[in-house]
Amino acid sequence: MIFLIKALQLILALSILVVVHEFGHFGFARLFKVRVNKFYLFFNPRFSIFRAKKINGKWQTKFFSRNLPEHEVQAVDENGVPKTDKKGKPVMIPDDINKLPADDWRRYPESTEWGIGWVPFGGYCAIAGMVDETTKESSLSSEPQQWEYRSRKPWQRFFMIVGGVLFNFILAILIFAMLLFKNGEEVLPVRNAYLGYKYCRTALDNGFRNGDIIVAIDGGEANSSKDVIEKLVIEGKRNVTVSRNGETTTVCLPENFGEQFIEAKEKQFMTPVIPFVVDSVMPQSAAMNRGLQRGDSIVGVGGKPLTDVEDIMAAITDNAGKMTTIDFYRRGSLVSDSIMPDENGKIGVVLRDPTHIFETEKIRYGFFAAFPAGIRMGWETLVSYVKQFRLVFTKAGAKSVGGFAAIGNLFPSQWNWTIFWSMTALLSVILAFMNILPIPFLDGGYILFIIYEMITGKKPSDKFMEISLNIGMIFVLGLLVFANGNDLLKWITSML
């Protein structure tokens, strides 16, 4: 069931992102009066689950119908001899669509075919006259037509390509804005966790101590734990000023600290030390029998001073069914008493929510104020991801690259709309950045060629575009195999 919930969240999130991305291409294509042959959610090899097309002002639909081949005929030379390519295969060119029956959808190319495929990932927007994964150079007519992508000016083609990335980033901004409008923004400043922090093994091995409070990093303030991770792990800053037992000291980290952190697969860099504060006492419990009250804060068990709630709970559990001493503060005075936890190691108290213990910074946004804040959050997310991307080129970073399983595991095991939309916004930013990389087959590759054309005045040939597209596709597919192979290897390792 957990797998199903995560899988459904992943498919829904990616479906939203794909539709928005492809609609960015579609919108600019139609703005510049370029035909869009097909717009599909999911891929549809051989057949489609659903397809629809507006013909003569009326919508027609089909379910579970097979894909029709392109309406083509073999080309002939000036002597009427059929043409073949270097491999001996027939050279096909578009045939006259007026030869098709009146009910054949291929007879109406000016109208877009909308559909849903059966492979539940990805999708595409087939723009007329554009060499991409849906169209080969050989299938285009010899001369660019007025409704085709290749007949448009470079700046128009630039916007048709960049539209997908642009729409993904706008979607992320809108989601962030609505989340901020609904929930606001709450941050625990590092300095406000007055008992200090517990650090991961990698941090402890490099000079941190549990209880340290980070004061500054390379002379600049770190407001939240998110800032700390970004500066130390992502940006690679090394000099950390901490408050330790009331004194200030400096922790100097090695250059490869970020790689160490990734290699160790640490889940959290630091977590605040949370005190054991009683919020309420259960009836007929050991706590009620010994007179514990709301607001009491336990700081020791069995004569051993303790500060963190997890350590205190573990010590109480270790004394299940045995009388032991506890030390606690009540209205500023230290009190010692004895208590007997039940056979399950419980004393019968409900703990206070940490958000009611530490002073957090809560910001509320009105509807219109949420949009500038959403832009800020979207930009910060993009900048943070770009900084993280450098770690992919390290040995530890390459091992951490994950595929669909890794992305799916980012979603919670129980459906939570706030987390779902937060993750969708994050993935939208990542999708925008990855697509803008200058790799043929990705949007960034097309943009690179268009910029080259703008500078030199020379347009790459359709044949060159097809070859570069195939090379880029092989590269991208290789990355997908590598990423999902990492997922498989991690799963096999976890089973051993």
N, C-alpha and C positions, 0 to 999 in steps of 0.2 A: 504493500500500500504506500509506503514511504517513497519507493522508487516511482510509482505511478504519479503521485502528487508532484514530485520534483520534475518528472518528465513533462507533465501537462503544463506546469509553469514555464519550463524552458521552451516548449513548442509555442505556447501562446505569446510569450515575450518576443521570440524570434519572428513569429508571424507578424506581429505588430510592426517590428522594426523593418522587416523586408517590405511590407506594403507601403510604409511611409517612405522608405528609401527609393523604391521603384516609382512611387508617385511623384517624387522629386524630379526624376528623369522625365516622366510622362508629362508633368505640368509644363516644364520649359519646352518640351518638344511641341506640344500643342500650342503654346504661346507663340512659337515661331512657325506655326502652320506646317509642321512635319507630321507625317502619319505615324501612328503607333500600331503595328500589326497585331501584337498580342500583349496582354498584361495578365500574368499568372502568379498566383500564390502557390508555392510548392512547384516542384518539377513534375513534368507529365510525359515521361517516355512511353511511347506507343499508344497510350490512351489518357483521357482526362475524366475526373470524377464529375466535374460540372463545367459547362461553358455557355457563354451568352454573347449575343451580338445584336446590335440594332440595325435592322435592314428596312429601308423604305419607311422609316419613322416608327417601326414596331420592333419590340424586343423578341428575339427567338432564343430558346434555351434547349440544351441537350444534357442528358445525364449519362455517365459511363459510356461515352462514345469514343471510338478510336480516332487517332490523329490522322488527318488526310495528308498525303504527300504534297510537296510544292507542285504547282501546275507549270511543268517545264517541258521543253522539247530539246532534242539534241541539236546543237549548233552545226551549221554547215559553212564551208568556205565559199569563195567566189565562184568556184566550179560546181557547187552543189554537193561536194563530198563531205560526209559527216565528220566532225572534228572529234579528236580524242586527245587526252593529255599525255604526258611523258610515260605514265604507267599503263597507257592503253585504255583508260576509262573514258566513257563518253563525256564530252563537255556539254553541260546542260545550261540552257538559258530560259528565262521566263517566257511562257507561251501566251498567246492572246486569250485573255480571260473571257472574252465574249463567246468563246466556244463552249464554255461551261454551262450546265443547266441553270435555270433561273433560281432553283432552290439551293444551289451550291454556295456556301458561305465565301468561298474563295473568289467569287465573282464580285464581291463588294469590299475591296481592300481599303477603301477610304474610311471604313468603320472598324474600330478596335474590337478584337475578340477578347473578352474577359473570361477568366477561368480559374479553376482550382485543380491542381495536380494531385497525384497520389503519393508522392515521396515527400514526407512531412518536414522538409527543411528547405529554406531558400525560396527563390522565385525569380521572375525575370520580366523585363519590359523590352519587347522586341521593336526597336525603332527602325523605320523603313530607311534603307540605304546606308546602314551602319554595319561595319564588319565587327561582329562580336561572337559570343558563344552560340548564338542562334542563327547567324547568317555567315556564309562563306563568301569570299571574294568572287568565286566563279558563278554564284547564283545571282549576282547583280547584273543589270543591263549595262551595255557598253557606255552609255551616256547618262550622267546624273539627271534624275528627274526633279521637277520643281518641288515636289512634296517630300524629297528625301533629305536625310541628315547630311549627306556628303555635298549637297548643293548649297548649304548654308554657310555664312561667313564664319571665320574662326571664333570670333567672340560669341556668336550665337551657339556654336557647338560647345564652346567652353562652358556656358551656363547649362546646357542640356546635360553635360557630364557631371558637373559639380553639384547639380541640383539634388542628387541623392544624398551626398554628404551633408549638404546644407540643411536639408529637411530632417535628417537624423539629429543634427545638433540642435535645431530648433525644437524638435520633439523633446529632447533631454531637458532643455531650458523650461519648456512648458510643464513637464512633469515635476521638475524641481520646484518651480514656482507654485504649483498647486499643492504640493506636499508641505511647503513652507507656509502657505496660506492656511492650510487645514491644521497642521501640527505645530507650527512654529519651529524654532531652532533652540535646542538646549545643549549647552556645553559645560563640562566640568573643567574649569581651569586647573592646570597641573598643581599650582600652588595651593589650591583649596582642599586637596586631599591631605589633611594635616598629619595623618599618621604615616605618610609616605607611600611607597609602591613596592609591590613584589615584581621581580624581574625574571625574564626567561633565562634558561641555562646559558645561552650564548652571551647575553648581557652580563651575567654574573661572572662568566669566565674571562670577560674583558674589562673587569674593574668595577662594575656596579655592585652595590650591596642592597639587599632588601631593606626597605625603610628610607632609601634615598629619595629626595624630592628634587627634580630637575629644575634648576633656576634659570639657566641660559645655555644656548648652544652656539658656539662660535661668536659669543658676545651678544647674540640676539635672543629675544624672549621666545619661549615655546609655550603657547597658550593652552593647547590641548594635547592629549596623547596622540591624536592624529597628526598634529604638527611635529611631534617628536619623531614618529615613525618616518614621516616624509623627509625630515632633515637628516636623520641618521642613516636610515636604510636606503632611501631613494636618492637623496642628494649627495650622500657620502660625507657629510660634515663630521668632524672628529673630536673637537674639544667641547666637553660637556661639563658645565659647572653645576654641582649638586650641593644641596644642604644635607649634611650627615651628622646626626647627633648634635644638632645645634651649631655645627661648624660648616664652613664652606670649603669645598675641595674640588679638584678638577679630575675628570676621568678622560684619558686620551685613548681614543679608539684606533685600531689599525685601519689601513686603507681598504682592506677587503672585508670589513665588518658586515656590509650589506650582503655580500655573497655568503658569509658564514651563517647569517640569519636565515637566508633562503635554503641553504644546504641542510640546515638543522630542522627545516620544516616546522619552525615555531609557529604556533597559532596566535599568540599574543606577545607583544614586546613587554608590556607592563600592565599591571592591574592594581588599582588602589587598594591599600590595606583598609578593610572595612571593619569598624568596631562592632562588638556584639551588644546591641542596644535592644532592650525588651520593649516591644510595642504593646503587647497584651499578654495576659496570663490565662491559660486554659483552666476551666473548673476541674476540681478533683485531681490536679496534677501535682508533681513533686514541687514545682515552682510555687504553686499556691500554698501548699502545706508549709513551705519554708518562708513564706511572706515576701517573695519577690514582687516588685511593683513595676508599673509602666515607667520607662525612663531609666531603669537600672542598667548599668553598663558593666558586664563581666570583663575583668582584666587579668584573671588568673584562675587556674584549676589545679588542685592538688599541690598547692604551694609554688607552682611554676608560673612566673609572669608571662602573659600572652597578650597579643594585641589584635591579631587578625581573626575574623569570625570563623574562618575555615579551621584554623588551628584550635580554637576554643571548642568548636563542635566536635572535632576529632578527639580532643582530650576528654570531653564529657562522654562520648561513645565508648572510649577505652575503659571507663569506669561504670559501665552498665551494671546495674544491680548491686553496686557497692557504694558505701557512704564515702564521700570525698569532700574536700574543702573547696570553696569558691571565694574569690575576692571580686568585689564589684564597687563601683562608684554610685552613690545615691546623693543627689543634690550637692555634688562637690566633695562629699566625704567618703573616704575609703572604708568599706565594711567587709568583714570576713564572716563566713557562715559555712555550714555543711549542708550537703544535699545528696539524695540518692536517686540517680537517673533510673528510669525503668529498664526492663530487660532489653528494650530496643535502643538504649542509650539516649533517650529523650527526657527532657525535664519539663516539657509542656509550656513552651512560650512561643509567641509569634514575634519575629524580628522586625525591626523598623526598616522601611524601605530606604536604601542608601541615598536616594534622591532627596529624602527628608532629613538626612544627616549632614551631607556636604552642601555647601552653598554653590549652586549652579547658576549659570548665566542663561536666562530664558528670554528669547526675543520673539515677539508676536508680530506678524505682518498682516496688514490690510490687503485687500484684493489687488489693488494697483501697486502697492509697495512690494508685493511678492515677486513681480516680474523682474525688476532690477536685481533683486536678491537671487532669483533663479538664474539670471545671466551670470552673476558672480559665481554661483555654485557650479554652473556648467563649465565656465572657463577654468575654475580651480580644479575641477575634475579632469578636464582635458590636459592641463599643464602637469598635474600629478601623474597621469598615465604616460605622458610623453617622457617624463623623467624616469618612470619605472621601466620604460621600454629599453633603456640602455642595459639593464640587467639581463635581458634576454640573450645578449651576446657574451655572457659569461658562462662558464661551465655549469655552475649551480643554477643560473637562470634558465639555461636550455633544458635542464632536467625538470624544472618546475613548470614548463610550458604544458598546458593541458588542452584537451579537445572538448567534445560535447559533454562528456561525463563530468569533467572538472567544472564546466560552466553550470551544469545542472546542479551540482553540489553546492553552488553559491546560494541556491534557493532553500528556504526552510522546509522542514519535513511536514509542517502544518501550514495550510494556506493562510497567508497574512497579506492583505492587499497593500498595506503601507510598505512592507518589505518588497513585495512583488514589483510595485511601481518604482521603488528606489533602485532595485536591481535592473529593471528595464531601462531606466534613465542612464545608469552606468554603462550597460551594454550598448546603448545607443551612441554614447560618446566613443566607446571603444570601436564600434563598427564604423563610425565616421572617420576616426583616425586611421584605422587599418586600411580602409578603402582609398584614402588619399595618398597612401604610399606609392612612390613612382615605379610600380611593377606592372608590366603589361598584363592584361586580363582584369586588373583592378582599375577603378576610376582614375587613380593617380597616374597610371600608365597612359591612358588616353589624354589626360590633361598635359602630361609631359610632351607628347607629340604635338598637341595643339599649340603649346607655348613655343616649341621649336618652329612650327609653321609661322607663327606670328613674328618671330625674330628674323627668320631667314627668308620668308616669303615662299618657301618650298613645302608642298604638302606631301607627306609620306604616301607612297602608293598603297592601294588596297591590298596588293599581294604582300607587301612588307608588313602591313597591319595584321594580316592573317597569320603570317609566320611568327611575328612577335607575340601575337595573342596565344598561339599554341605553346610557345616557349614559356610564357607567363603562366598559362594554365597548368603546365606540367610542374612548374615551380610551386604554385599555390597548392596543387593537389599533393605534392610532396610534403609541404608543411602540414597539411591536414592529416596525412598519414602519420607523420612524425608526432604531432600533438596527440592524436588519438591513440597512437602506439604507446606514448608515455602513460596515458590513462590505463591502457590494458596492462602494461608492465607493473604499474602501481597496484592494480587490482590483484594480479597474480602474486606479487610480493606480499600483499596483505593476507592472502589465503594460505601462504606457506607457514 
